[in-house]
Amino acid sequence: MFKVSAWNFNDPRVVEDYILYVSHKEGVSAQLAWNIAKCESKFNPLAHNTNDPNGGSKGVFQFQTKTFYGFAEKYGIENPDIWNVAQQVRIAIQMLKNNLAFHWTCSKVV
């Protein structure tokens, strides 16, 4: 089980550190993950782009609801919550590990 109770995700600097930590742990380009999150939300865990289709994009990695919950199921995330920073980061890093960066518009810019 993955515990993150020591991380205070209300602080964007902590979110940055967590992205780098999980990236390194999973062997994913920390720079790519960091750049995508910076571009998508500036590490704001409450970011919500209502201009995106299907109810908008939410959170640090700006997931659309269907994408987040679909990958949460695929990666075995228990009790998924699109606003849970740790879950967003874990899913995003797994997606990057599986060469799925194309899901983020920002991946083309970074």
Backbone as XML, in Angstrom:
<?xml version="1.0"?>
<chain id="A" units="angstrom">
  <residue number="1" name="MET">
    <atom name="N" x="0.842" y="-1.185" z="0.000"/>
    <atom name="CA" x="0.000" y="0.000" z="0.000"/>
    <atom name="C" x="0.879" y="1.238" z="0.000"/>
  </residue>
  <residue number="2" name="PHE">
    <atom name="N" x="0.444" y="2.268" z="-0.689"/>
    <atom name="CA" x="1.201" y="3.496" z="-0.866"/>
    <atom name="C" x="0.638" y="4.563" z="0.069"/>
  </residue>
  <residue number="3" name="LYS">
    <atom name="N" x="1.415" y="5.008" z="1.035"/>
    <atom name="CA" x="0.927" y="5.991" z="2.012"/>
    <atom name="C" x="1.536" y="7.357" z="1.711"/>
  </residue>
  <residue number="4" name="VAL">
    <atom name="N" x="0.710" y="8.390" z="1.797"/>
    <atom name="CA" x="1.179" y="9.736" z="1.485"/>
    <atom name="C" x="0.778" y="10.742" z="2.557"/>
  </residue>
  <residue number="5" name="SER">
    <atom name="N" x="0.513" y="10.284" z="3.740"/>
    <atom name="CA" x="-0.006" y="11.156" z="4.786"/>
    <atom name="C" x="0.954" y="12.288" z="5.152"/>
  </residue>
  <residue number="6" name="ALA">
    <atom name="N" x="2.231" y="12.139" z="4.912"/>
    <atom name="CA" x="3.200" y="13.168" z="5.276"/>
    <atom name="C" x="3.233" y="14.316" z="4.273"/>
  </residue>
  <residue number="7" name="TRP">
    <atom name="N" x="2.606" y="14.159" z="3.154"/>
    <atom name="CA" x="2.643" y="15.181" z="2.107"/>
    <atom name="C" x="1.474" y="16.154" z="2.281"/>
  </residue>
  <residue number="8" name="ASN">
    <atom name="N" x="1.770" y="17.452" z="2.294"/>
    <atom name="CA" x="0.740" y="18.483" z="2.379"/>
    <atom name="C" x="0.485" y="19.028" z="0.970"/>
  </residue>
  <residue number="9" name="PHE">
    <atom name="N" x="-0.519" y="18.491" z="0.329"/>
    <atom name="CA" x="-0.768" y="18.834" z="-1.071"/>
    <atom name="C" x="-1.466" y="20.175" z="-1.262"/>
  </residue>
  <residue number="10" name="ASN">
    <atom name="N" x="-1.681" y="20.918" z="-0.189"/>
    <atom name="CA" x="-2.233" y="22.262" z="-0.336"/>
    <atom name="C" x="-1.175" y="23.246" z="-0.822"/>
  </residue>
  <residue number="11" name="ASP">
    <atom name="N" x="0.081" y="22.861" z="-0.719"/>
    <atom name="CA" x="1.203" y="23.701" z="-1.118"/>
    <atom name="C" x="1.722" y="23.216" z="-2.477"/>
  </residue>
  <residue number="12" name="PRO">
    <atom name="N" x="1.614" y="24.048" z="-3.527"/>
    <atom name="CA" x="2.087" y="23.625" z="-4.855"/>
    <atom name="C" x="3.546" y="23.174" z="-4.876"/>
  </residue>
  <residue number="13" name="ARG">
    <atom name="N" x="4.383" y="23.713" z="-4.003"/>
    <atom name="CA" x="5.794" y="23.275" z="-3.961"/>
    <atom name="C" x="5.901" y="21.821" z="-3.503"/>
  </residue>
  <residue number="14" name="VAL">
    <atom name="N" x="5.018" y="21.421" z="-2.608"/>
    <atom name="CA" x="4.990" y="20.031" z="-2.152"/>
    <atom name="C" x="4.499" y="19.132" z="-3.284"/>
  </residue>
  <residue number="15" name="VAL">
    <atom name="N" x="3.527" y="19.610" z="-4.042"/>
    <atom name="CA" x="3.034" y="18.857" z="-5.199"/>
    <atom name="C" x="4.177" y="18.640" z="-6.183"/>
  </residue>
  <residue number="16" name="GLU">
    <atom name="N" x="4.963" y="19.672" z="-6.435"/>
    <atom name="CA" x="6.132" y="19.541" z="-7.324"/>
    <atom name="C" x="7.068" y="18.450" z="-6.818"/>
  </residue>
  <residue number="17" name="ASP">
    <atom name="N" x="7.399" y="18.516" z="-5.543"/>
    <atom name="CA" x="8.312" y="17.527" z="-4.954"/>
    <atom name="C" x="7.747" y="16.112" z="-5.058"/>
  </residue>
  <residue number="18" name="TYR">
    <atom name="N" x="6.449" y="15.985" z="-4.847"/>
    <atom name="CA" x="5.820" y="14.667" z="-4.905"/>
    <atom name="C" x="5.885" y="14.096" z="-6.326"/>
  </residue>
  <residue number="19" name="ILE">
    <atom name="N" x="5.652" y="14.928" z="-7.309"/>
    <atom name="CA" x="5.750" y="14.490" z="-8.707"/>
    <atom name="C" x="7.163" y="13.997" z="-8.998"/>
  </residue>
  <residue number="20" name="LEU">
    <atom name="N" x="8.156" y="14.726" z="-8.548"/>
    <atom name="CA" x="9.549" y="14.317" z="-8.762"/>
    <atom name="C" x="9.850" y="13.014" z="-8.024"/>
  </residue>
  <residue number="21" name="TYR">
    <atom name="N" x="9.357" y="12.892" z="-6.791"/>
    <atom name="CA" x="9.569" y="11.687" z="-5.991"/>
    <atom name="C" x="8.988" y="10.450" z="-6.672"/>
  </residue>
  <residue number="22" name="VAL">
    <atom name="N" x="7.732" y="10.535" z="-7.071"/>
    <atom name="CA" x="7.069" y="9.374" z="-7.683"/>
    <atom name="C" x="7.701" y="9.056" z="-9.038"/>
  </residue>
  <residue number="23" name="SER">
    <atom name="N" x="8.051" y="10.077" z="-9.802"/>
    <atom name="CA" x="8.700" y="9.855" z="-11.104"/>
    <atom name="C" x="9.990" y="9.069" z="-10.940"/>
  </residue>
  <residue number="24" name="HIS">
    <atom name="N" x="10.827" y="9.533" z="-10.028"/>
    <atom name="CA" x="12.101" y="8.841" z="-9.790"/>
    <atom name="C" x="11.868" y="7.416" z="-9.320"/>
  </residue>
  <residue number="25" name="LYS">
    <atom name="N" x="10.915" y="7.248" z="-8.410"/>
    <atom name="CA" x="10.617" y="5.921" z="-7.865"/>
    <atom name="C" x="10.169" y="4.955" z="-8.956"/>
  </residue>
  <residue number="26" name="GLU">
    <atom name="N" x="9.422" y="5.465" z="-9.936"/>
    <atom name="CA" x="8.867" y="4.615" z="-10.999"/>
    <atom name="C" x="9.742" y="4.572" z="-12.256"/>
  </residue>
  <residue number="27" name="GLY">
    <atom name="N" x="10.844" y="5.288" z="-12.260"/>
    <atom name="CA" x="11.746" y="5.265" z="-13.412"/>
    <atom name="C" x="11.203" y="6.008" z="-14.616"/>
  </residue>
  <residue number="28" name="VAL">
    <atom name="N" x="10.440" y="7.058" z="-14.352"/>
    <atom name="CA" x="9.852" y="7.882" z="-15.414"/>
    <atom name="C" x="10.594" y="9.215" z="-15.443"/>
  </residue>
  <residue number="29" name="SER">
    <atom name="N" x="10.688" y="9.820" z="-16.604"/>
    <atom name="CA" x="11.337" y="11.121" z="-16.712"/>
    <atom name="C" x="10.663" y="12.134" z="-15.781"/>
  </residue>
  <residue number="30" name="ALA">
    <atom name="N" x="11.373" y="12.499" z="-14.726"/>
    <atom name="CA" x="10.845" y="13.473" z="-13.777"/>
    <atom name="C" x="10.643" y="14.818" z="-14.463"/>
  </residue>
  <residue number="31" name="GLN">
    <atom name="N" x="11.529" y="15.140" z="-15.373"/>
    <atom name="CA" x="11.410" y="16.417" z="-16.075"/>
    <atom name="C" x="10.139" y="16.459" z="-16.918"/>
  </residue>
  <residue number="32" name="LEU">
    <atom name="N" x="9.832" y="15.371" z="-17.614"/>
    <atom name="CA" x="8.612" y="15.318" z="-18.423"/>
    <atom name="C" x="7.375" y="15.444" z="-17.542"/>
  </residue>
  <residue number="33" name="ALA">
    <atom name="N" x="7.297" y="14.672" z="-16.474"/>
    <atom name="CA" x="6.141" y="14.732" z="-15.581"/>
    <atom name="C" x="5.993" y="16.120" z="-14.977"/>
  </residue>
  <residue number="34" name="TRP">
    <atom name="N" x="7.103" y="16.688" z="-14.508"/>
    <atom name="CA" x="7.100" y="18.012" z="-13.899"/>
    <atom name="C" x="6.633" y="19.057" z="-14.909"/>
  </residue>
  <residue number="35" name="ASN">
    <atom name="N" x="7.170" y="18.986" z="-16.126"/>
    <atom name="CA" x="6.805" y="19.962" z="-17.160"/>
    <atom name="C" x="5.320" y="19.876" z="-17.525"/>
  </residue>
  <residue number="36" name="ILE">
    <atom name="N" x="4.794" y="18.674" z="-17.617"/>
    <atom name="CA" x="3.373" y="18.516" z="-17.960"/>
    <atom name="C" x="2.505" y="19.120" z="-16.857"/>
  </residue>
  <residue number="37" name="ALA">
    <atom name="N" x="2.794" y="18.789" z="-15.611"/>
    <atom name="CA" x="1.992" y="19.324" z="-14.503"/>
    <atom name="C" x="2.112" y="20.841" z="-14.413"/>
  </residue>
  <residue number="38" name="LYS">
    <atom name="N" x="3.300" y="21.356" z="-14.642"/>
    <atom name="CA" x="3.487" y="22.816" z="-14.607"/>
    <atom name="C" x="2.658" y="23.472" z="-15.700"/>
  </residue>
  <residue number="39" name="CYS">
    <atom name="N" x="2.723" y="22.928" z="-16.886"/>
    <atom name="CA" x="1.981" y="23.476" z="-18.023"/>
    <atom name="C" x="0.473" y="23.345" z="-17.815"/>
  </residue>
  <residue number="40" name="GLU">
    <atom name="N" x="0.029" y="22.199" z="-17.316"/>
    <atom name="CA" x="-1.407" y="21.936" z="-17.179"/>
    <atom name="C" x="-2.058" y="22.751" z="-16.067"/>
  </residue>
  <residue number="41" name="SER">
    <atom name="N" x="-1.386" y="22.852" z="-14.905"/>
    <atom name="CA" x="-2.063" y="23.452" z="-13.743"/>
    <atom name="C" x="-1.196" y="24.357" z="-12.887"/>
  </residue>
  <residue number="42" name="LYS">
    <atom name="N" x="0.085" y="24.482" z="-13.235"/>
    <atom name="CA" x="1.037" y="25.186" z="-12.365"/>
    <atom name="C" x="1.037" y="24.569" z="-10.960"/>
  </residue>
  <residue number="43" name="PHE">
    <atom name="N" x="0.837" y="23.246" z="-10.925"/>
    <atom name="CA" x="0.864" y="22.442" z="-9.694"/>
    <atom name="C" x="-0.285" y="22.772" z="-8.737"/>
  </residue>
  <residue number="44" name="ASN">
    <atom name="N" x="-1.335" y="23.360" z="-9.264"/>
    <atom name="CA" x="-2.494" y="23.726" z="-8.453"/>
    <atom name="C" x="-3.437" y="22.527" z="-8.341"/>
  </residue>
  <residue number="45" name="PRO">
    <atom name="N" x="-3.564" y="21.950" z="-7.145"/>
    <atom name="CA" x="-4.418" y="20.773" z="-6.990"/>
    <atom name="C" x="-5.905" y="21.072" z="-7.181"/>
  </residue>
  <residue number="46" name="LEU">
    <atom name="N" x="-6.283" y="22.346" z="-7.144"/>
    <atom name="CA" x="-7.689" y="22.724" z="-7.305"/>
    <atom name="C" x="-7.978" y="23.295" z="-8.695"/>
  </residue>
  <residue number="47" name="ALA">
    <atom name="N" x="-7.025" y="23.189" z="-9.601"/>
    <atom name="CA" x="-7.230" y="23.723" z="-10.953"/>
    <atom name="C" x="-8.426" y="23.030" z="-11.610"/>
  </residue>
  <residue number="48" name="HIS">
    <atom name="N" x="-9.248" y="23.832" z="-12.271"/>
    <atom name="CA" x="-10.421" y="23.290" z="-12.960"/>
    <atom name="C" x="-10.663" y="24.130" z="-14.205"/>
  </residue>
  <residue number="49" name="ASN">
    <atom name="N" x="-10.391" y="23.547" z="-15.342"/>
    <atom name="CA" x="-10.593" y="24.222" z="-16.618"/>
    <atom name="C" x="-11.964" y="23.840" z="-17.147"/>
  </residue>
  <residue number="50" name="THR">
    <atom name="N" x="-12.923" y="24.712" z="-16.954"/>
    <atom name="CA" x="-14.297" y="24.425" z="-17.379"/>
    <atom name="C" x="-14.478" y="24.581" z="-18.878"/>
  </residue>
  <residue number="51" name="ASN">
    <atom name="N" x="-13.462" y="25.092" z="-19.573"/>
    <atom name="CA" x="-13.555" y="25.244" z="-21.029"/>
    <atom name="C" x="-13.297" y="23.941" z="-21.774"/>
  </residue>
  <residue number="52" name="ASP">
    <atom name="N" x="-12.678" y="22.986" z="-21.104"/>
    <atom name="CA" x="-12.456" y="21.685" z="-21.731"/>
    <atom name="C" x="-13.796" y="20.956" z="-21.854"/>
  </residue>
  <residue number="53" name="PRO">
    <atom name="N" x="-13.911" y="20.071" z="-22.829"/>
    <atom name="CA" x="-15.178" y="19.342" z="-23.019"/>
    <atom name="C" x="-15.455" y="18.349" z="-21.883"/>
  </residue>
  <residue number="54" name="ASN">
    <atom name="N" x="-16.646" y="17.845" z="-21.869"/>
    <atom name="CA" x="-17.055" y="16.774" z="-20.938"/>
    <atom name="C" x="-16.946" y="17.177" z="-19.465"/>
  </residue>
  <residue number="55" name="GLY">
    <atom name="N" x="-17.305" y="18.399" z="-19.138"/>
    <atom name="CA" x="-17.280" y="18.833" z="-17.744"/>
    <atom name="C" x="-15.970" y="19.446" z="-17.301"/>
  </residue>
  <residue number="56" name="GLY">
    <atom name="N" x="-15.048" y="19.576" z="-18.202"/>
    <atom name="CA" x="-13.784" y="20.218" z="-17.878"/>
    <atom name="C" x="-12.718" y="19.266" z="-17.386"/>
  </residue>
  <residue number="57" name="SER">
    <atom name="N" x="-11.528" y="19.827" z="-17.223"/>
    <atom name="CA" x="-10.383" y="19.066" z="-16.733"/>
    <atom name="C" x="-10.081" y="19.521" z="-15.318"/>
  </residue>
  <residue number="58" name="LYS">
    <atom name="N" x="-9.625" y="18.570" z="-14.489"/>
    <atom name="CA" x="-9.503" y="18.843" z="-13.058"/>
    <atom name="C" x="-8.161" y="18.394" z="-12.504"/>
  </residue>
  <residue number="59" name="GLY">
    <atom name="N" x="-7.695" y="19.166" z="-11.527"/>
    <atom name="CA" x="-6.542" y="18.763" z="-10.741"/>
    <atom name="C" x="-5.192" y="19.087" z="-11.347"/>
  </residue>
  <residue number="60" name="VAL">
    <atom name="N" x="-4.172" y="18.565" z="-10.714"/>
    <atom name="CA" x="-2.777" y="18.846" z="-11.059"/>
    <atom name="C" x="-2.458" y="18.464" z="-12.500"/>
  </residue>
  <residue number="61" name="PHE">
    <atom name="N" x="-2.933" y="17.311" z="-12.936"/>
    <atom name="CA" x="-2.661" y="16.858" z="-14.296"/>
    <atom name="C" x="-3.838" y="17.101" z="-15.238"/>
  </residue>
  <residue number="62" name="GLN">
    <atom name="N" x="-4.835" y="17.854" z="-14.780"/>
    <atom name="CA" x="-5.973" y="18.253" z="-15.601"/>
    <atom name="C" x="-6.628" y="17.072" z="-16.320"/>
  </residue>
  <residue number="63" name="PHE">
    <atom name="N" x="-7.004" y="16.091" z="-15.547"/>
    <atom name="CA" x="-7.706" y="14.924" z="-16.080"/>
    <atom name="C" x="-9.159" y="15.264" z="-16.371"/>
  </residue>
  <residue number="64" name="GLN">
    <atom name="N" x="-9.664" y="14.734" z="-17.472"/>
    <atom name="CA" x="-11.099" y="14.729" z="-17.679"/>
    <atom name="C" x="-11.634" y="13.535" z="-16.894"/>
  </residue>
  <residue number="65" name="THR">
    <atom name="N" x="-12.863" y="13.634" z="-16.464"/>
    <atom name="CA" x="-13.448" y="12.636" z="-15.564"/>
    <atom name="C" x="-13.341" y="11.220" z="-16.122"/>
  </residue>
  <residue number="66" name="LYS">
    <atom name="N" x="-13.753" y="11.026" z="-17.361"/>
    <atom name="CA" x="-13.752" y="9.684" z="-17.958"/>
    <atom name="C" x="-12.329" y="9.117" z="-18.024"/>
  </residue>
  <residue number="67" name="THR">
    <atom name="N" x="-11.379" y="9.947" z="-18.379"/>
    <atom name="CA" x="-9.989" y="9.495" z="-18.473"/>
    <atom name="C" x="-9.457" y="9.102" z="-17.104"/>
  </residue>
  <residue number="68" name="PHE">
    <atom name="N" x="-9.676" y="9.953" z="-16.110"/>
    <atom name="CA" x="-9.172" y="9.668" z="-14.768"/>
    <atom name="C" x="-9.731" y="8.355" z="-14.231"/>
  </residue>
  <residue number="69" name="TYR">
    <atom name="N" x="-11.041" y="8.222" z="-14.265"/>
    <atom name="CA" x="-11.647" y="7.028" z="-13.659"/>
    <atom name="C" x="-11.364" y="5.762" z="-14.472"/>
  </residue>
  <residue number="70" name="GLY">
    <atom name="N" x="-11.229" y="5.905" z="-15.778"/>
    <atom name="CA" x="-10.869" y="4.748" z="-16.603"/>
    <atom name="C" x="-9.475" y="4.229" z="-16.267"/>
  </residue>
  <residue number="71" name="PHE">
    <atom name="N" x="-8.519" y="5.151" z="-16.147"/>
    <atom name="CA" x="-7.161" y="4.726" z="-15.810"/>
    <atom name="C" x="-7.038" y="4.345" z="-14.339"/>
  </residue>
  <residue number="72" name="ALA">
    <atom name="N" x="-7.836" y="4.946" z="-13.476"/>
    <atom name="CA" x="-7.832" y="4.539" z="-12.065"/>
    <atom name="C" x="-8.222" y="3.068" z="-11.961"/>
  </residue>
  <residue number="73" name="GLU">
    <atom name="N" x="-9.223" y="2.674" z="-12.714"/>
    <atom name="CA" x="-9.637" y="1.266" z="-12.707"/>
    <atom name="C" x="-8.539" y="0.383" z="-13.291"/>
  </residue>
  <residue number="74" name="LYS">
    <atom name="N" x="-7.978" y="0.811" z="-14.411"/>
    <atom name="CA" x="-6.927" y="0.029" z="-15.074"/>
    <atom name="C" x="-5.720" y="-0.186" z="-14.159"/>
  </residue>
  <residue number="75" name="TYR">
    <atom name="N" x="-5.361" y="0.842" z="-13.384"/>
    <atom name="CA" x="-4.179" y="0.763" z="-12.533"/>
    <atom name="C" x="-4.499" y="0.336" z="-11.095"/>
  </residue>
  <residue number="76" name="GLY">
    <atom name="N" x="-5.726" y="-0.065" z="-10.838"/>
    <atom name="CA" x="-6.091" y="-0.625" z="-9.543"/>
    <atom name="C" x="-6.127" y="0.374" z="-8.398"/>
  </residue>
  <residue number="77" name="ILE">
    <atom name="N" x="-6.521" y="1.594" z="-8.677"/>
    <atom name="CA" x="-6.632" y="2.618" z="-7.635"/>
    <atom name="C" x="-7.911" y="2.373" z="-6.846"/>
  </residue>
  <residue number="78" name="GLU">
    <atom name="N" x="-7.782" y="2.183" z="-5.559"/>
    <atom name="CA" x="-8.956" y="1.960" z="-4.708"/>
    <atom name="C" x="-9.597" y="3.298" z="-4.359"/>
  </residue>
  <residue number="79" name="ASN">
    <atom name="N" x="-10.924" y="3.325" z="-4.356"/>
    <atom name="CA" x="-11.683" y="4.528" z="-4.011"/>
    <atom name="C" x="-11.186" y="5.756" z="-4.768"/>
  </residue>
  <residue number="80" name="PRO">
    <atom name="N" x="-11.180" y="5.711" z="-6.091"/>
    <atom name="CA" x="-10.641" y="6.832" z="-6.861"/>
    <atom name="C" x="-11.413" y="8.127" z="-6.625"/>
  </residue>
  <residue number="81" name="ASP">
    <atom name="N" x="-10.655" y="9.215" z="-6.604"/>
    <atom name="CA" x="-11.198" y="10.556" z="-6.411"/>
    <atom name="C" x="-10.383" y="11.499" z="-7.283"/>
  </residue>
  <residue number="82" name="ILE">
    <atom name="N" x="-11.012" y="12.084" z="-8.265"/>
    <atom name="CA" x="-10.299" y="12.924" z="-9.227"/>
    <atom name="C" x="-9.573" y="14.084" z="-8.564"/>
  </residue>
  <residue number="83" name="TRP">
    <atom name="N" x="-10.011" y="14.512" z="-7.381"/>
    <atom name="CA" x="-9.368" y="15.620" z="-6.673"/>
    <atom name="C" x="-8.250" y="15.153" z="-5.737"/>
  </residue>
  <residue number="84" name="ASN">
    <atom name="N" x="-7.970" y="13.867" z="-5.694"/>
    <atom name="CA" x="-6.914" y="13.336" z="-4.845"/>
    <atom name="C" x="-5.578" y="13.481" z="-5.583"/>
  </residue>
  <residue number="85" name="VAL">
    <atom name="N" x="-4.724" y="14.347" z="-5.072"/>
    <atom name="CA" x="-3.448" y="14.654" z="-5.732"/>
    <atom name="C" x="-2.583" y="13.406" z="-5.878"/>
  </residue>
  <residue number="86" name="ALA">
    <atom name="N" x="-2.476" y="12.622" z="-4.817"/>
    <atom name="CA" x="-1.636" y="11.418" z="-4.869"/>
    <atom name="C" x="-2.126" y="10.477" z="-5.963"/>
  </residue>
  <residue number="87" name="GLN">
    <atom name="N" x="-3.429" y="10.314" z="-6.094"/>
    <atom name="CA" x="-3.977" y="9.449" z="-7.135"/>
    <atom name="C" x="-3.719" y="10.037" z="-8.518"/>
  </residue>
  <residue number="88" name="GLN">
    <atom name="N" x="-3.898" y="11.332" z="-8.680"/>
    <atom name="CA" x="-3.623" y="11.961" z="-9.979"/>
    <atom name="C" x="-2.170" y="11.729" z="-10.391"/>
  </residue>
  <residue number="89" name="VAL">
    <atom name="N" x="-1.267" y="11.945" z="-9.447"/>
    <atom name="CA" x="0.155" y="11.781" z="-9.761"/>
    <atom name="C" x="0.462" y="10.322" z="-10.084"/>
  </residue>
  <residue number="90" name="ARG">
    <atom name="N" x="-0.033" y="9.397" z="-9.285"/>
    <atom name="CA" x="0.232" y="7.971" z="-9.533"/>
    <atom name="C" x="-0.276" y="7.553" z="-10.904"/>
  </residue>
  <residue number="91" name="ILE">
    <atom name="N" x="-1.482" y="7.974" z="-11.246"/>
    <atom name="CA" x="-2.057" y="7.609" z="-12.548"/>
    <atom name="C" x="-1.255" y="8.249" z="-13.667"/>
  </residue>
  <residue number="92" name="ALA">
    <atom name="N" x="-0.939" y="9.528" z="-13.530"/>
    <atom name="CA" x="-0.186" y="10.220" z="-14.576"/>
    <atom name="C" x="1.179" y="9.571" z="-14.795"/>
  </residue>
  <residue number="93" name="ILE">
    <atom name="N" x="1.868" y="9.242" z="-13.711"/>
    <atom name="CA" x="3.196" y="8.627" z="-13.839"/>
    <atom name="C" x="3.084" y="7.256" z="-14.499"/>
  </residue>
  <residue number="94" name="GLN">
    <atom name="N" x="2.080" y="6.475" z="-14.140"/>
    <atom name="CA" x="1.887" y="5.174" z="-14.792"/>
    <atom name="C" x="1.589" y="5.359" z="-16.276"/>
  </residue>
  <residue number="95" name="MET">
    <atom name="N" x="0.791" y="6.361" z="-16.593"/>
    <atom name="CA" x="0.497" y="6.625" z="-18.005"/>
    <atom name="C" x="1.768" y="7.004" z="-18.758"/>
  </residue>
  <residue number="96" name="LEU">
    <atom name="N" x="2.600" y="7.852" z="-18.157"/>
    <atom name="CA" x="3.861" y="8.228" z="-18.798"/>
    <atom name="C" x="4.772" y="7.012" z="-18.940"/>
  </residue>
  <residue number="97" name="LYS">
    <atom name="N" x="4.774" y="6.165" z="-17.937"/>
    <atom name="CA" x="5.579" y="4.927" z="-17.974"/>
    <atom name="C" x="5.124" y="4.031" z="-19.129"/>
  </residue>
  <residue number="98" name="ASN">
    <atom name="N" x="3.844" y="4.108" z="-19.463"/>
    <atom name="CA" x="3.284" y="3.303" z="-20.548"/>
    <atom name="C" x="3.203" y="4.074" z="-21.869"/>
  </residue>
  <residue number="99" name="ASN">
    <atom name="N" x="4.011" y="5.126" z="-21.982"/>
    <atom name="CA" x="4.107" y="5.925" z="-23.214"/>
    <atom name="C" x="2.768" y="6.530" z="-23.640"/>
  </residue>
  <residue number="100" name="LEU">
    <atom name="N" x="2.012" y="7.028" z="-22.674"/>
    <atom name="CA" x="0.705" y="7.620" z="-22.956"/>
    <atom name="C" x="0.696" y="9.131" z="-22.746"/>
  </residue>
  <residue number="101" name="ALA">
    <atom name="N" x="1.841" y="9.780" z="-22.927"/>
    <atom name="CA" x="1.937" y="11.231" z="-22.728"/>
    <atom name="C" x="1.028" y="12.004" z="-23.674"/>
  </residue>
  <residue number="102" name="PHE">
    <atom name="N" x="0.668" y="11.399" z="-24.799"/>
    <atom name="CA" x="-0.172" y="12.087" z="-25.777"/>
    <atom name="C" x="-1.538" y="12.489" z="-25.224"/>
  </residue>
  <residue number="103" name="HIS">
    <atom name="N" x="-1.921" y="11.965" z="-24.062"/>
    <atom name="CA" x="-3.194" y="12.341" z="-23.445"/>
    <atom name="C" x="-3.187" y="13.793" z="-22.972"/>
  </residue>
  <residue number="104" name="TRP">
    <atom name="N" x="-2.008" y="14.393" z="-22.853"/>
    <atom name="CA" x="-1.907" y="15.783" z="-22.409"/>
    <atom name="C" x="-1.459" y="16.655" z="-23.570"/>
  </residue>
  <residue number="105" name="THR">
    <atom name="N" x="-2.227" y="17.687" z="-23.846"/>
    <atom name="CA" x="-1.832" y="18.668" z="-24.855"/>
    <atom name="C" x="-0.461" y="19.243" z="-24.529"/>
  </residue>
  <residue number="106" name="CYS">
    <atom name="N" x="-0.215" y="19.466" z="-23.251"/>
    <atom name="CA" x="1.059" y="20.042" z="-22.829"/>
    <atom name="C" x="2.266" y="19.162" z="-23.161"/>
  </residue>
  <residue number="107" name="SER">
    <atom name="N" x="2.051" y="17.874" z="-23.363"/>
    <atom name="CA" x="3.200" y="17.010" z="-23.684"/>
    <atom name="C" x="3.801" y="17.365" z="-25.033"/>
  </residue>
  <residue number="108" name="LYS">
    <atom name="N" x="2.998" y="18.002" z="-25.882"/>
    <atom name="CA" x="3.495" y="18.419" z="-27.194"/>
    <atom name="C" x="4.296" y="19.708" z="-27.103"/>
  </residue>
  <residue number="109" name="VAL">
    <atom name="N" x="4.107" y="20.453" z="-26.011"/>
    <atom name="CA" x="4.735" y="21.747" z="-25.830"/>
    <atom name="C" x="6.041" y="21.617" z="-25.042"/>
  </residue>
  <residue number="110" name="VAL">
    <atom name="N" x="6.112" y="20.635" z="-24.151"/>
    <atom name="CA" x="7.269" y="20.513" z="-23.254"/>
    <atom name="C" x="8.376" y="19.693" z="-23.855"/>
  </residue>
</chain>
